[in-house]
Amino acid sequence: MTTRARPLTFASGDHDRLVEHRRDDAWCQRQWSDPQTRVLVVCRDQIQVAASSSAEFWSTPGAAAAGERYLLGADVAGSVRFAVRVADDTVGDFRSLRELVPGASSSDASLLCHAVALAQWHATHSHCPRCGAPTEVAAAGAERRCPADGSSHFPRVDPAVIVLVTDSQNRALLGRQDAWAAGRFSTLAGFVEPGETAEQAVVREVAEEAGVLVSDVELLATQPWPFPSSLMVGASARVEGTPEAQPDGEELVEARWFSREELCEAVASGAVVVPGSLSISRWLIDRWYGGDLPDSGADWR
Ligand SMILES: [Zn+2]
């Protein structure tokens, strides 16, 4: 099998998160005053772009609207980066990650992902889960704290497994959820449950959704996925023989085995649309396929 080394979107992670400075308010304030510092202005799950260019999403501290401020870190050149979360009704030109990331560098894609995932967590954790009091930003945005009972709350990340299953003929198992348009197929995925390993989650999810029993689960790569707070754990797994797939009718309405030739032909004809290059699902499919599938022109997952 040919393994492609295409890097995963959102996974470069080459900004220094400056963990050692998070609790130093004076240091953070000095960075905010530095003309080299740059800011992402986040509204809900979108980033503000400049009036002059929709490809320019870095603002300066002086130009950024007021809001909660979170330290992201420093880029590879040492420039400090913040995110500011503004109110949901803020007027401006805001764009989604799906619009911005294809034109961004891998370093900027990681920072955009960090900013949007963090801002969404803050937006939905305004109150203490223990006592209900309003919480406050702490550690430059890496934490929220409850002033009433002193409890600390940390950004949540939800691990999900996503798996490319092959049979004894090296066909790949892909499925379609009811909400997806006809012809859209992807690898199978599901959240890891409490007390479960990622490998166990793969076996359970595939059995539940497609009615086949897999073994030889191998974890291949992980990808932060800020829609809103997942960590996708990409895996491969195998089944013995060539069992019929049986979609559960709830999570999956179709589950089909594809040989490389069948998938190539189906994608080329437009009968099947696979996920776009942003996702680890496509990375898994390309890894199995051993090259580039024909371009289906849609980045839908
Ligand atoms: Zn509390």
Residues whose N, C-alpha, C, O or C-beta is under 5 A from the ligand:
A	BS01	ZN	C128 R130 C131 G132 A133 C146 A148 D149
